[in-house]
Amino acid sequence: MTTTSATAASDQDHAERTDVLVVGAGMAGLCAAIAARQAGASVIVLEKAPEAERGGNTRFSNGAIRAVYHGVEDIDALVGGLSASERERSEFGSYSREQYYDDLARVTQYRSHPDMADMLVENSRDTLFWLQQQGVRFLPLYEWQFKLPDGRIRFSGGSALEVYGAGEGASEALFRAAELCGARVLYRTKALSLIEDAGHITGVVARQDDADITILAQRVVLACGGFEANVEWRTRYIGPSWDLAKVRGSRFNTGDGLRMALDRGAMPFGNWSGCHSASWDLNAPDVNELEFGAVFKRDDYLEGIVVNADGERFFDEGADMRALTYAKLGRAILAQPGQVAWQIFDKHGAARLHGEYRVRQSARTKADTIEALVAQLDGMKREACLATIDAFNAAVRTDIPYDPGKKDGRCTQGLAIPKSNWALAIAEPPFEAYAVTCGITFTFGGLRVDEDCCVLDEGGQRIKGLLAAGEMVGGLFYFNYPGGSGLMSAAVFGRIAGRSAAEAALANAP
């Protein structure tokens, strides 16, 4: 609930005071804190987690970041100098504003709100260079690109870069920058409610360890994530069976900021029944841990086929590039019998799997014949699975050349569910299978904000003193998202929110 001035008055004599109060210390919160300090405001950041687990979902990210870039010279400047061999073996291309808009529109089924899309796309390139100035380091993202037969790499655009050190590297760099510029971070401090005085949000009541504290501020920026780690909210808003999804990120993202804002009358906005959800190893814990990071991701489904417990394929594994399909696969798996599926590869597909497939904890099965492999898959309708593999192998268009360096059009013919690109028969031993389920990363539903990231109420008016950024902003992603745009949107909206909050706070300071 919102705390009024009357109920909070007795605490205000002992309250902490700051110009800008940021709730949450992931990418969005830290960018807001840094931007606010750079604009001259004093800043306090509330981090619900203990210091050892700080950083929100950012800490669990693989570090891919999608932005407009103008060509190899942008990449060279952002990574701090490409080597001659990197230039020689890589076709970096470029990624235009138009391409970014097209990808965002296509994967969200043209529902991404134009205002939100504009803010993300138009600020993406400049924000990358700003992040570099804050100490975030970048590398070319080779993992998601097309591998040519001659060993060269063709970049598919968009997510051309990753953060050095992945999410851990991004988090550490931004914490260091925030602390160096004078932002204060309070750990183990959970925001409980907003304080309102005469229609203006003036601070937050928070719980620090076992005591409730009051922090007063000219502006409050909510940047504490979605509700992906809240079992009850997942089931309420996303739907049945979502209580069974495994959480890929932070256990602290339970919708606290959304609850506080909605209690104040903020406008819910965007795809509240949608989320980023990917193929996740069946052996992963129900809620991820920092020691594991992204080792349970299973995103190489393009290299084989995926079948459910009925032995049937249920989606097109080659529909598009990995970065444009992986974030909706978790939902498809959750809808299957038992919320489980198996990725099946032969010798050639298995040889192209990334290293996380080989970790000790993988739900991995291996055999020298396809019959022996399928016999080991617990809960599988084995005869149906073998028939599916036979039908798939017979349907592969062997007259179309296979080319891992592009969307090659090598497809299947005559199947109810095609494979549109990179179709290779599951024929050469040894064979491998990986049991997978749904892993939820972040939720898409959020709050309506304006061009300054100020939160709007249900009547479309600004809630005075309240801003939001990161996963809490609704209207950007629907059904799916382009890979790497999560970190980018967090940085873009966090930076805007921090700057806007500081300018307004200083303009209204007594």
C-alpha positions in Angstrom: 0.0 0.0 0.0 1.0 3.7 -0.3 2.0 5.3 2.9 0.5 8.8 3.4 2.2 11.8 4.9 0.1 11.4 8.1 1.2 7.8 8.7 4.8 8.5 7.8 5.2 11.8 9.6 6.5 10.3 12.9 9.3 8.5 11.0 10.5 11.5 8.8 12.6 13.2 11.5 14.8 10.1 11.5 14.6 9.4 7.7 17.5 9.1 5.3 17.2 11.9 2.6 18.4 12.0 -1.0 17.6 13.6 -4.3 17.1 10.4 -6.1 16.2 7.0 -4.7 16.7 4.0 -7.0 15.0 0.7 -6.0 16.9 -2.2 -7.5 20.6 -2.7 -8.5 20.6 -4.6 -11.8 21.6 -3.0 -15.1 18.6 -0.6 -15.1 19.0 0.5 -11.5 22.8 1.0 -11.7 22.5 2.9 -15.0 19.8 5.1 -13.4 22.1 5.7 -10.4 25.1 6.6 -12.4 23.1 8.9 -14.8 21.5 10.7 -11.8 24.9 11.3 -10.1 26.4 12.5 -13.4 23.5 15.1 -13.5 24.5 16.3 -10.1 21.9 14.6 -7.8 22.6 12.7 -4.6 21.6 9.0 -5.0 20.8 6.1 -2.7 20.3 2.6 -4.2 18.2 0.0 -2.4 19.3 -3.6 -3.1 17.1 -6.3 -1.8 19.8 -9.0 -2.0 22.8 -9.3 0.2 26.0 -7.9 -1.3 27.2 -11.4 -2.4 24.1 -11.9 -4.5 23.7 -8.3 -5.7 22.9 -7.4 -9.3 19.5 -8.8 -10.1 19.0 -10.7 -13.3 22.0 -8.9 -14.9 24.3 -11.2 -12.9 22.8 -14.2 -14.7 22.9 -12.8 -18.2 25.2 -14.2 -20.9 26.1 -10.6 -21.7 24.7 -10.3 -25.2 23.6 -6.8 -26.1 21.7 -5.6 -29.2 22.2 -2.2 -30.6 22.4 -0.2 -33.8 26.0 -0.1 -35.1 27.4 1.4 -38.3 30.0 -1.1 -39.3 33.3 -2.6 -38.3 34.6 0.8 -37.1 31.9 0.9 -34.4 32.8 -2.6 -33.3 36.5 -1.7 -33.3 35.9 1.4 -31.1 33.7 -0.5 -28.7 36.0 -3.5 -28.1 39.0 -1.2 -27.8 40.7 -2.4 -31.0 40.1 -5.5 -33.2 43.1 -7.6 -34.0 44.1 -8.1 -37.6 43.0 -11.7 -37.5 39.6 -10.7 -36.1 39.1 -8.3 -38.9 40.2 -10.9 -41.5 38.0 -13.7 -40.3 34.9 -11.8 -39.5 32.2 -10.1 -41.6 30.7 -7.7 -39.1 28.4 -5.9 -41.4 26.2 -3.3 -39.8 22.8 -3.1 -38.0 20.6 -0.2 -39.0 17.8 1.5 -37.1 15.5 0.1 -39.7 16.7 -3.5 -39.1 16.3 -3.1 -35.4 12.7 -1.8 -35.8 11.9 -4.6 -38.2 13.3 -7.4 -35.9 11.5 -5.9 -32.9 8.2 -5.6 -34.8 8.4 -9.0 -36.3 9.2 -11.1 -33.2 6.6 -9.2 -31.1 3.9 -9.7 -33.8 3.9 -5.9 -34.4 2.6 -5.2 -31.0 5.7 -3.4 -29.6 4.5 0.1 -28.7 6.0 2.7 -31.1 7.0 5.0 -28.2 8.8 2.3 -26.4 10.4 1.0 -29.5 11.6 4.5 -30.4 13.2 5.0 -27.0 15.1 1.6 -27.3 16.3 1.8 -30.9 17.1 5.5 -31.1 19.2 5.4 -27.9 20.8 2.1 -28.3 24.1 3.0 -30.1 24.8 6.1 -27.9 24.1 4.1 -24.8 26.6 1.4 -25.8 29.3 4.1 -26.0 28.1 5.6 -22.7 28.4 2.1 -21.0 31.9 1.9 -22.3 32.7 5.2 -20.6 31.4 3.7 -17.4 34.0 0.9 -17.6 31.9 -1.8 -19.2 34.1 -3.7 -21.7 32.8 -5.5 -24.8 33.9 -8.4 -27.1 32.6 -9.5 -30.4 29.7 -12.0 -29.8 31.0 -14.9 -32.0 28.7 -17.5 -30.4 25.4 -16.3 -32.0 26.8 -15.8 -35.5 26.9 -17.8 -38.7 29.9 -20.1 -39.0 31.1 -20.3 -42.6 32.7 -23.6 -43.9 36.1 -21.9 -44.4 36.2 -20.9 -40.7 35.1 -17.3 -41.2 32.2 -15.8 -39.2 29.4 -13.8 -40.7 27.6 -11.6 -38.2 23.8 -11.7 -38.5 23.4 -8.1 -37.2 22.0 -6.8 -33.9 23.7 -8.7 -31.1 27.2 -8.2 -32.4 28.7 -7.6 -29.0 28.8 -9.2 -25.6 29.9 -7.8 -22.3 33.4 -9.0 -21.2 32.7 -11.3 -18.2 29.0 -11.6 -19.3 26.5 -10.5 -16.7 29.0 -10.7 -13.9 31.3 -8.4 -15.8 28.5 -5.9 -16.5 27.4 -5.9 -12.9 30.8 -5.4 -11.4 31.7 -2.6 -13.8 28.5 -0.7 -13.1 28.7 -1.2 -9.3 32.3 0.1 -9.5 31.2 3.1 -11.5 28.2 3.9 -9.3 30.4 3.7 -6.1 33.2 5.9 -7.7 30.7 8.6 -8.6 29.2 8.7 -5.1 26.0 6.6 -5.2 25.3 4.9 -1.9 24.1 1.2 -2.0 22.1 -0.2 0.9 22.1 -4.0 0.8 19.5 -6.4 2.3 17.0 -3.5 2.0 13.6 -4.4 0.5 11.3 -1.6 -0.5 7.8 -2.2 1.1 5.7 0.8 0.1 5.8 4.2 -1.5 5.4 7.4 0.6 3.0 10.0 -0.8 2.6 13.6 0.3 -0.1 15.7 -1.3 -0.2 13.6 -4.4 3.6 13.5 -4.8 5.8 10.4 -4.2 8.3 11.5 -1.6 10.1 8.3 -0.7 9.9 4.7 0.3 9.4 2.7 3.5 11.9 -0.2 3.4 12.9 -3.2 5.5 16.6 -3.4 6.3 17.3 -6.7 7.9 14.6 -6.8 10.6 13.9 -3.0 10.9 11.7 -0.8 8.9 13.3 2.4 7.7 12.1 5.5 5.9 14.0 7.1 3.0 12.8 10.4 1.6 13.6 11.6 -1.9 12.7 14.2 -4.5 12.3 11.4 -7.1 11.9 7.6 -6.8 13.1 5.3 -9.7 11.7 1.8 -9.5 14.1 -0.6 -11.3 13.6 -3.8 -9.3 12.6 -6.2 -12.1 9.5 -8.3 -12.9 7.8 -11.1 -11.1 9.4 -14.1 -12.7 10.5 -15.5 -9.3 7.0 -15.1 -7.8 5.3 -18.5 -8.2 1.8 -17.1 -7.3 2.1 -14.1 -9.6 3.4 -16.3 -12.5 0.3 -18.5 -12.2 -2.0 -15.5 -11.8 -0.8 -13.5 -14.7 0.9 -15.9 -17.2 -1.3 -18.9 -16.6 -1.6 -22.5 -15.6 1.6 -24.6 -15.3 3.8 -21.5 -15.0 4.3 -22.4 -11.3 6.3 -25.4 -12.7 8.7 -23.3 -14.8 12.3 -23.1 -13.5 13.7 -19.6 -12.8 16.8 -18.8 -14.8 17.7 -15.6 -13.0 17.5 -13.9 -9.6 15.3 -15.2 -6.8 14.8 -11.7 -5.6 12.7 -10.6 -8.6 9.2 -11.1 -7.1 7.3 -8.0 -8.4 7.8 -5.7 -5.3 8.1 -2.6 -7.4 5.1 -3.5 -9.6 3.0 -4.1 -6.5 3.9 -0.8 -5.0 3.2 1.2 -8.2 -0.1 -0.6 -8.9 -1.2 0.1 -5.3 -0.6 3.8 -6.1 -2.8 3.6 -9.2 -0.1 3.1 -11.9 -1.3 2.0 -15.3 -0.5 -1.7 -16.0 0.8 -1.9 -19.6 2.1 -4.5 -22.0 2.1 -8.2 -22.2 1.3 -9.3 -18.7 0.7 -12.9 -19.8 4.0 -13.0 -21.7 7.6 -13.6 -20.7 11.1 -14.4 -21.9 11.3 -18.2 -21.5 13.9 -20.5 -23.0 14.9 -24.2 -23.3 16.5 -25.0 -19.9 18.1 -28.3 -18.7 15.7 -30.6 -16.8 18.4 -31.1 -14.2 18.6 -27.4 -13.3 17.5 -26.3 -9.9 14.0 -24.8 -9.6 15.6 -21.4 -9.0 19.0 -20.7 -10.5 22.1 -20.0 -8.4 25.0 -17.6 -9.2 27.5 -20.5 -9.3 25.7 -22.0 -12.3 25.0 -18.8 -14.3 23.9 -19.8 -17.8 25.3 -23.4 -17.8 21.8 -24.9 -18.1 20.8 -23.0 -21.3 20.0 -25.3 -24.2 19.8 -23.0 -27.2 21.4 -25.2 -29.9 18.1 -26.8 -31.0 18.9 -25.6 -34.6 21.4 -28.4 -34.8 18.9 -31.2 -34.4 15.3 -31.9 -33.7 13.1 -31.5 -30.5 10.4 -34.0 -29.6 7.9 -34.3 -26.7 6.9 -37.2 -24.6 4.5 -38.4 -27.3 7.5 -38.7 -29.6 6.4 -35.8 -31.8 8.1 -32.6 -33.0 6.1 -29.5 -32.0 7.8 -26.5 -33.5 10.1 -25.5 -36.4 13.6 -25.7 -35.1 15.0 -23.8 -38.1 12.4 -21.1 -38.3 14.9 -18.3 -37.9 18.2 -17.3 -36.3 18.6 -18.5 -32.7 18.5 -14.9 -31.3 15.0 -14.4 -32.7 13.4 -17.7 -31.6 15.0 -19.0 -28.4 13.1 -16.7 -26.0 9.7 -18.2 -26.8 10.7 -21.8 -26.8 10.3 -22.3 -23.1 6.5 -21.5 -23.4 6.2 -24.1 -26.2 8.0 -26.8 -24.0 5.8 -26.0 -20.9 2.7 -26.8 -23.0 4.0 -30.3 -23.8 3.0 -33.4 -21.8 4.9 -33.4 -18.5 6.4 -30.0 -19.3 9.4 -31.8 -20.9 11.0 -32.3 -24.3 14.2 -33.8 -25.7 16.7 -32.3 -28.1 18.1 -35.0 -30.3 21.4 -34.8 -32.3 23.5 -37.0 -34.3 27.3 -36.9 -34.6 27.3 -33.8 -36.8 24.8 -31.8 -34.8 26.5 -32.8 -31.5 29.8 -31.6 -32.7 28.4 -28.0 -33.0 26.9 -27.8 -29.5 28.3 -25.1 -27.2 30.2 -25.9 -24.1 27.4 -25.6 -21.6 25.9 -28.8 -23.0 28.9 -30.7 -21.7 28.6 -29.7 -18.0 28.4 -32.5 -15.5 24.9 -31.6 -14.5 23.4 -32.0 -18.0 20.4 -34.3 -18.4 22.3 -36.0 -21.2 21.9 -39.4 -22.9 24.2 -41.0 -25.4 24.1 -44.1 -27.5 25.6 -45.7 -30.7 22.2 -46.4 -32.3 19.1 -44.2 -32.4 17.0 -47.2 -31.0 19.3 -47.5 -28.0 19.2 -43.7 -27.4 15.4 -43.5 -27.5 15.1 -46.5 -25.2 16.8 -44.5 -22.5 14.4 -41.6 -22.6 12.2 -42.0 -19.6 8.5 -41.3 -20.2 9.0 -41.3 -24.0 6.6 -43.1 -26.4 9.5 -44.8 -28.1 7.9 -46.2 -31.2 6.3 -42.9 -32.0 9.6 -41.1 -31.5 11.5 -43.6 -33.8 8.7 -43.0 -36.4 9.1 -39.3 -36.1 12.9 -39.5 -36.7 12.4 -41.7 -39.7 9.8 -39.4 -41.2 12.0 -36.4 -40.5 15.1 -38.0 -42.2 13.0 -39.0 -45.2 11.6 -35.4 -45.6 15.0 -33.6 -45.7 15.5 -31.8 -49.0 19.0 -33.1 -49.8 18.9 -31.3 -53.1 19.3 -28.0 -51.3 22.9 -27.3 -50.0 23.4 -27.1 -46.3 25.0 -23.8 -45.3 25.6 -22.9 -41.7 26.7 -19.5 -42.8 23.2 -18.2 -43.5 19.5 -19.1 -43.5 20.0 -21.7 -46.1 16.5 -22.8 -47.0 17.5 -26.4 -46.6 14.1 -27.6 -45.3 11.9 -30.6 -44.9 9.0 -31.4 -47.3 5.6 -32.9 -46.5 5.8 -32.7 -42.7 3.0 -31.1 -40.7 5.6 -29.2 -38.8 8.5 -28.3 -41.2 12.1 -27.5 -40.4 12.7 -24.4 -42.6 16.5 -24.1 -42.5 19.5 -26.2 -41.6 17.7 -29.6 -41.9 20.1 -32.5 -41.6 19.1 -36.1 -41.1 19.6 -37.6 -37.7 21.6 -40.4 -39.1 25.3 -40.6 -38.1 26.3 -42.2 -34.7 26.9 -41.5 -31.9 23.6 -39.9 -31.0 22.8 -37.6 -28.1 19.7 -36.4 -26.4 19.2 -33.7 -23.8 16.1 -33.5 -21.6 14.8 -29.9 -21.3 12.0 -27.9 -19.7 10.9 -24.3 -19.5 13.2 -21.7 -17.9 11.7 -18.3 -17.3 14.0 -15.3 -17.6 11.9 -12.2 -17.1 8.3 -11.1 -17.5 7.0 -8.7 -20.2 4.2 -7.0 -18.3 5.0 -3.7 -16.6 4.0 -0.1 -16.2 3.2 2.6 -18.7 5.9 5.3 -18.8 6.4 8.4 -20.9 9.4 9.7 -22.8 11.1 10.6 -19.5 10.4 7.2 -17.9 7.9 8.9 -15.6 5.2 6.4 -14.5 1.7 7.2 -15.7 -1.5 6.5 -13.7 -4.6 4.9 -15.0 -5.8 8.2 -16.3 -2.6 8.7 -18.4 -1.2 11.4 -16.0 2.2 11.4 -14.4 2.4 10.1 -10.9 4.5 12.9 -9.5 7.9 11.9 -8.3 7.8 8.3 -9.6 9.8 6.8 -12.5 10.5 3.3 -13.7 13.1 1.4 -15.8 14.2 -2.0 -16.9 11.9 -5.0 -16.7 9.3 -2.8 -15.0 8.6 -0.9 -18.2 5.7 -2.5 -20.2 4.8 -2.3 -23.8 8.1 -3.1 -25.4 8.1 -6.9 -25.7 5.2 -9.2 -26.6 5.3 -13.0 -27.0 9.1 -12.9 -27.8 12.0 -10.5 -28.0 15.2 -10.1 -30.1 18.1 -11.6 -28.3 20.3 -9.1 -26.5 17.6 -6.4 -26.3 16.9 -7.1 -22.6 20.2 -5.7 -21.4 20.1 -2.9 -23.9 16.6 -1.8 -22.9 17.6 -1.9 -19.2 20.6 0.4 -19.9 18.6 2.7 -22.2 15.6 3.1 -19.9 17.7 3.2 -16.8 19.9 6.0 -18.1 16.9 8.0 -19.2 15.1 7.5 -15.9 18.2 8.5 -13.9 18.8 11.6 -15.9 15.2 12.7 -15.8 14.9 12.0 -12.1 18.0 14.1 -11.3 17.0 17.0 -13.4 13.5 17.1 -11.9 14.8 16.6 -8.3 17.4 19.5 -8.7 14.8 21.8 -10.3 12.4 21.2 -7.4 15.0 21.0 -4.6 14.3 23.4 -1.6 
